[in-house]
């Protein structure tokens, strides 16, 4: 892909965000055992063998269930030059704070139900693609979001989006299910959520200005436009920009979910009549009954947001480094 084509893509418009890094020699591969029908361990081991044939020092580790689990291997992570994640967006999310603190570049192998992170940068499970990306050493610096609020210890990172609606009800239904997930499981739990669908009533402030006042509807706070097979509910969201975008569909109804389902099957943007507000600080207050929040495809903290609680979404103070496939030619 030529530089001119990259510049036509919103993700790569901010060329100062592109940096060169020394060729990584020590590589840590982290795989999520329950992603991709449980095939990620085999994928990680196969990649490690190919990398070692090229003289790279490689270690393979399973992912941690919780973000704080990575603190136990923080020193090990710092010893490497690159982290390769074989898993879904939840696995990437749990590593965001740590790779930010260490300036560790990250590359992702599609291994989740959606794998939005990997697919956004056209990453693949092909060993040759990874080797070529390593040789090229081009990274794009990308911002991510942080969630804080009452009862939330510290700031919780996310890369793509946090939302309240059918998607959050669905991931709550999936809950603590053990074992690999697939499309049929999401479909079944999505249908159950649709039968009991009710939307939250919220007030939203963006950079101190009230933009939504006690309204019911679907809410999404996005850092990236990537969402469920090109649905693009918030098409202007871009991790190259130092801001978040709140999307709100007032008075959301069941028919809107049917439109989304149809567009997902067609792999087309939803084009719903949503309202958009962008800024560096977004505060959401939930009114009425408690409601689940989904963050990058996971049920946030395995508990609902309590009624009258306020959640704050901010953009990271500095970007992480994402190793780009060599096809981008930058």
C-alpha positions in Angstrom: 0.0 0.0 0.0 1.4 3.4 -1.0 1.7 6.4 1.3 -0.9 8.2 -0.7 -3.4 5.4 0.0 -2.5 5.4 3.7 -3.2 9.2 3.8 -6.6 8.6 2.4 -7.4 6.4 5.4 -8.4 8.4 8.5 -6.4 6.1 10.7 -3.1 7.2 9.1 -3.7 10.8 8.3 -1.5 12.1 11.2 1.9 11.3 9.7 3.9 12.7 12.7 2.5 9.7 14.6 4.5 7.3 12.5 7.9 6.5 14.0 10.7 4.0 13.3 11.9 1.6 16.0 15.0 -0.6 16.1 14.4 -4.1 14.7 12.9 -6.2 17.5 15.0 -9.1 18.5 13.4 -10.3 21.8 9.7 -11.0 21.3 7.0 -12.0 23.9 3.9 -13.8 22.5 0.8 -13.7 24.8 -2.1 -15.9 23.8 -5.6 -16.1 25.2 -6.5 -19.8 25.6 -10.3 -19.3 25.1 -10.1 -17.1 22.0 -10.7 -18.3 18.5 -12.3 -21.6 19.5 -9.2 -22.4 21.6 -6.8 -22.4 18.6 -4.6 -19.5 19.8 -2.0 -21.6 21.7 -1.2 -23.6 18.5 -1.0 -20.3 16.5 1.3 -18.8 19.1 3.6 -21.8 19.1 3.7 -22.0 15.3 4.6 -18.2 15.1 7.3 -18.7 17.8 9.0 -21.5 15.8 9.0 -19.3 12.6 10.5 -16.3 14.5 13.2 -18.5 16.2 14.2 -19.8 12.8 14.9 -16.2 11.9 17.1 -15.8 14.9 14.6 -14.1 17.2 14.5 -14.8 21.0 10.9 -15.7 21.7 8.9 -16.6 24.8 5.2 -17.7 24.8 2.9 -17.1 27.7 -0.9 -17.5 28.3 -2.9 -14.3 29.0 -4.0 -13.2 32.4 -7.7 -13.2 33.3 -7.4 -9.7 35.0 -5.4 -6.6 34.2 -3.6 -6.7 37.5 -2.3 -10.2 36.7 0.1 -8.7 34.3 1.9 -6.8 37.1 3.4 -10.1 38.0 5.2 -10.3 34.7 5.9 -6.6 34.2 9.7 -7.1 34.4 9.5 -9.9 31.8 7.5 -7.7 29.5 10.1 -4.9 29.8 12.9 -7.3 28.9 11.4 -7.7 25.4 11.3 -5.5 22.3 7.8 -6.4 21.1 4.6 -7.9 22.4 2.6 -10.1 20.0 -1.0 -10.8 21.1 -2.8 -13.9 19.9 -6.3 -13.2 21.1 -9.2 -10.8 20.9 -9.7 -7.2 21.8 -10.1 -7.9 25.5 -6.6 -9.4 25.7 -5.2 -6.2 24.1 -7.2 -4.0 26.4 -5.8 -5.5 29.5 -2.2 -4.8 28.3 -2.8 -1.1 27.3 -1.6 0.5 30.5 1.5 -1.7 30.7 2.6 -1.2 27.1 2.0 2.6 27.6 4.3 2.7 30.6 7.1 0.7 28.9 6.8 2.1 25.3 6.5 -1.5 24.2 5.3 -1.9 20.6 2.4 -4.2 20.1 1.2 -6.4 17.2 -2.0 -8.5 17.3 -2.9 -11.8 15.6 -6.7 -12.0 14.9 -7.9 -14.5 17.6 -11.2 -13.2 19.0 -14.8 -13.2 17.8 -14.2 -9.8 16.1 -10.5 -9.0 16.7 -11.2 -5.3 15.8 -7.7 -4.2 16.8 -5.9 -6.6 14.5 -8.3 -6.1 11.6 -8.1 -2.3 11.9 -4.4 -2.5 11.1 -4.8 -5.3 8.6 -2.7 -7.7 10.7 -2.9 -11.4 10.1 -1.8 -14.7 11.5 0.7 -15.2 8.7 4.3 -15.5 10.1 5.8 -13.9 7.0 3.6 -10.8 7.5 4.8 -10.5 11.1 8.5 -11.0 10.1 8.2 -8.3 7.4 6.5 -5.9 9.9 9.4 -6.6 12.3 12.0 -5.9 9.6 10.3 -2.7 8.5 10.0 -1.4 12.1 7.3 1.2 11.4 5.0 2.0 14.3 2.0 4.3 14.5 1.3 6.0 17.8 -2.3 5.6 18.9 -4.3 7.0 21.8 -6.6 5.0 23.9 -9.4 5.7 26.4 -9.6 5.5 30.2 -12.7 4.9 32.4 -12.9 6.1 36.0 -15.6 6.9 38.5 -17.1 6.1 41.9 -16.3 2.6 43.0 -13.8 2.1 40.1 -10.2 1.7 41.4 -7.9 3.7 39.3 -8.5 4.1 35.5 -9.5 1.2 33.3 -8.3 1.3 29.7 -10.1 0.6 26.5 -9.1 0.9 22.9 -12.3 0.7 20.8 -15.4 1.6 22.7 -17.6 1.4 25.8 -21.4 1.2 25.4 -24.8 0.7 27.0 -27.4 -1.1 24.9 -28.2 -4.4 23.4 -24.4 -5.2 23.1 -23.8 -4.6 26.8 -26.9 -6.7 27.7 -25.6 -9.4 25.5 -22.1 -9.6 27.0 -23.6 -9.5 30.5 -25.7 -12.6 29.5 -22.5 -14.3 28.3 -21.0 -13.3 31.6 -18.4 -15.6 33.1 -19.0 -18.4 30.6 -15.9 -20.6 30.4 -14.5 -22.0 27.3 -14.1 -20.6 23.7 -16.8 -18.3 22.3 -18.1 -18.3 18.8 -20.7 -16.5 16.6 -23.6 -18.8 17.6 -23.1 -18.1 21.3 -23.2 -14.4 20.7 -26.3 -14.8 18.5 -28.1 -16.9 21.1 -27.4 -14.5 24.0 -28.1 -11.5 21.7 -31.6 -12.8 21.0 -32.2 -13.3 24.7 -31.1 -9.7 25.4 -33.3 -8.4 22.6 -36.4 -10.0 24.2 -35.7 -8.0 27.4 -34.2 -4.9 25.8 -34.5 -1.6 27.7 -32.2 1.3 27.2 -30.6 3.4 29.9 -31.6 7.0 30.8 -28.5 9.1 30.9 -27.1 12.6 31.2 -23.8 13.3 29.3 -21.3 16.2 29.6 -18.5 16.7 27.1 -15.7 18.9 28.2 -18.0 20.3 30.9 -20.9 21.1 28.6 -24.2 19.2 29.0 -25.2 17.6 25.7 -27.7 15.0 26.8 -30.0 15.7 29.8 -32.0 12.8 31.2 -32.7 11.0 27.9 -33.2 7.4 27.2 -31.4 5.7 24.3 -28.4 3.8 23.1 -25.0 5.3 24.2 -21.5 4.6 22.9 -18.2 6.3 23.7 -15.7 5.5 21.1 -11.9 5.8 20.5 -12.1 3.9 17.2 -14.6 3.6 14.4 -14.1 -0.2 14.2 -17.2 -2.0 15.3 -18.8 -5.4 14.5 -18.0 -6.1 10.9 -18.0 -2.6 9.4 -21.1 -1.4 11.3 -19.3 1.9 12.1 -21.7 3.3 14.7 -19.2 6.1 15.4 -17.4 6.6 12.0 -15.5 9.7 13.1 -13.7 8.1 16.1 -10.0 7.7 15.4 -7.2 6.6 17.7 -4.8 8.9 15.9 -6.8 11.9 17.3 -6.4 13.0 20.9 -10.1 12.9 21.7 -13.1 10.6 22.2 -16.5 10.6 20.4 -19.8 10.0 22.2 -22.6 8.6 20.0 -26.2 8.7 21.2 -29.3 7.3 19.6 -32.2 8.9 21.5 -35.4 6.9 21.9 -33.7 3.7 20.5 -36.1 1.0 19.7 -36.1 -2.7 18.8 -36.3 -1.9 15.1 -32.9 -0.1 15.3 -31.4 -3.4 16.5 -32.9 -5.2 13.5 -31.4 -2.6 11.2 -28.0 -3.2 12.9 -28.4 -6.9 12.5 -29.2 -6.6 8.8 -26.2 -4.2 8.2 -23.9 -6.6 10.0 -24.9 -9.4 7.7 -24.3 -7.1 4.7 -21.1 -5.8 6.3 -22.2 -2.2 5.8 -22.3 0.9 8.0 -25.4 1.2 10.1 -26.2 4.8 9.2 -28.6 5.2 12.2 -29.8 8.8 13.2 -27.3 9.1 16.0 -26.1 12.3 17.6 -22.3 12.8 18.0 -20.2 14.8 20.4 -16.4 14.8 20.6 -14.0 15.9 23.4 -11.2 14.9 25.7 -13.4 14.3 28.7 -16.9 12.7 28.6 -18.9 12.2 31.8 -22.0 10.0 31.8 -24.5 9.9 34.7 -26.9 6.9 34.7 -30.4 7.6 35.9 -33.1 5.1 36.9 -32.2 1.5 37.3 -28.6 0.1 37.1 -27.3 -1.0 33.7 -24.4 -3.1 32.3 -21.5 -1.5 30.4 -19.6 -3.4 27.8 -16.0 -2.4 27.1 -14.2 -3.7 24.0 -16.5 -6.7 24.1 -16.3 -7.5 27.8 -18.8 -7.1 30.6 -17.2 -4.2 32.5 -15.9 -5.4 35.9 -18.6 -8.1 35.9 -21.1 -5.8 37.6 -23.7 -3.2 36.5 -23.2 0.5 36.7 -25.3 1.6 39.7 -28.2 4.1 39.3 -27.2 7.7 39.7 -23.5 6.8 39.3 -21.3 8.9 37.1 -18.6 7.4 34.8 -15.9 9.5 33.3 -14.2 8.7 30.0 -10.9 10.5 29.2 -8.3 10.1 26.5 -4.8 8.8 27.4 -2.1 11.5 28.0 0.2 9.8 25.5 -0.1 7.2 22.8 0.9 3.5 22.6 3.0 2.1 19.7 1.4 -0.2 17.2 3.7 -2.1 14.9 2.4 -1.8 11.3 2.3 -4.5 8.6 5.0 -3.7 6.0 2.4 -3.4 3.3 1.7 0.2 4.5 5.1 1.1 3.2 5.8 3.9 5.7 
